[in-house]
Amino acid sequence: MPHKAASVSARARVISVGDAVAPGRNRHGTPLVYAISEWDLNGINPTARKPARTGFAAARNTKEPGKAVPGDPMYNRRPSVVPALAAVLAAGGLFLPISGARSEDRPPARPAGIADRPNQVRGDEITPAQQQSVTQGLDWLAEHQRPDGGFGGSPYSGDESPHAGITALAGLAFMQAGNLPGRGKYGANVQHCLDFILHSSQESGLIASDQSHGPMYGHGFATLFLGEIYGMTGNEEVKEKLLKAVHLIERTQNPEGGWRYQPVPYDADISVTICEIMALRAARDAGIKVEKDVIDKAIKYVRSCQNPDGGFCYQADMHGSGSGYARSAAGVAALYYAGVFEGDDLDRGLKYLERYTPGSGEQAAEGMYFYGNYYAVQAMFLAGGEYWSKFFPALRDQLISRQDKSSGGWTGEAGDAYATSMALIILQMPNRYLPVYSGKGPGS
């Protein structure tokens, strides 16, 4: 819906194609759209009493699991799934006028460089070279899936056994192309990924398939994957595993508000914390109850890791170590996914990331290429405006140039399957097929 700033705005109920409907149909074969409640044409939700700017604002202990709460900025994009005409999908949305909008319902002025309509694509991001690169990459990924559905290469350990986190990332890469379990060109691959993740889910709720030193990384990615699957299929087996995984994340948050390598509430760092925040975000969007206090504490921890230059340090007590690109990208993305959509911390974080636009000398000197760019591209997309329009094309072209054209894959810090999955997720960001990556907030 184009942004309008008029003296008198018409209110509309928007039935949106959503970001998850590209696969096209639910398990009964019915086209799906996601229904938004009431929004006026200036991007304000008049049905909310006063939406909070941070956190899972309406996630109360009294809320029933799976129920949407009006005015919750973490859920107002996907409170329900409803059948719709195929024409709606083609048209991109259906507008039903509602009377009574007020002229004073206008969005606040946004800082320079941040779009009035954040998390929106421009329309020219997908190029023939990008399409060819994605096609080759998806084929490579499908060819390298193991018979058990997993993908190997435990980060940093050198262990080539299948890894739950990398398998989840591969599944998300297939889903970014519009596939669901059993549906689409790579539907069988997504199903095999799902089978592997479900098999790796332990009674405690931990999702892990190897003996890596940091199972909470993989657990976060796997929970994110299950959240996206459940939100689009309603699979009850997935819901059961997802609930356990979410409860484990909540139980293992440390007193500072973050998470660390092991599923114990002892230590924390920004790198693992973003994985768990995104997992909780996906679960919450799918209708799973997430305790508000958990998110409030997570926001507090992330903010405690920010340095005066706008970047983020690795841990809250390591400010003397300075900022870094990958962890700063994780920090900014964490704030967005936790429900912080505006503020000085975001402005300074985005300005810091802008210095590392692909092709700059500063980015070339940084490690963790795929991990850093995975979070940076999400942060820039959620910011929108010039941040996205400058950052994504540069990263897109750089990733395409780094692809092994003979095989179709990429090589990176945690193995080829990891690097290829990350590259494909990044390159397919303009598709907006996965709800978690599209974000919610003012103007969305």
Secondary structure, DSSP 4 states (H G I P E B T S, - for coil): ------SS--EEEEEE-TTT-TT-B-TTS-BEEEEEEEEETTS--TTSSS--SSS-TT--TTSPTT---TT-TTTTT-SEEEE--HHHHHHT-EEEEES---TT--PPPPPTTS-SS-S---S----HHHHHHHHHHHHHHHHT--TTS--B--TTT---SB-HHHHHHHHHHHHHTT-BTTBSTTHHHHHHHHHHHHHTB-TTS-B-SS--S-HHHHHHHHHHHHHHHHHHH--HHHHHHHHHHHHHHHHT--TTS-B-SSSSTT--BHHHHHHHHHHHHHHHHTT----HHHHHHHHHHHHHTB-TTS-B-SSTT-GGG--BHHHHHHHHHHHHHTT--SSHHHHHHHHHHHTT-TTSHHHHT-S-HHHHHHHHHHHHHHH-HHHHHHHHHHHHHHHHHHS-TTTS----TT-HHHHHHHHHHHHTGGG--SHHHH--STT-
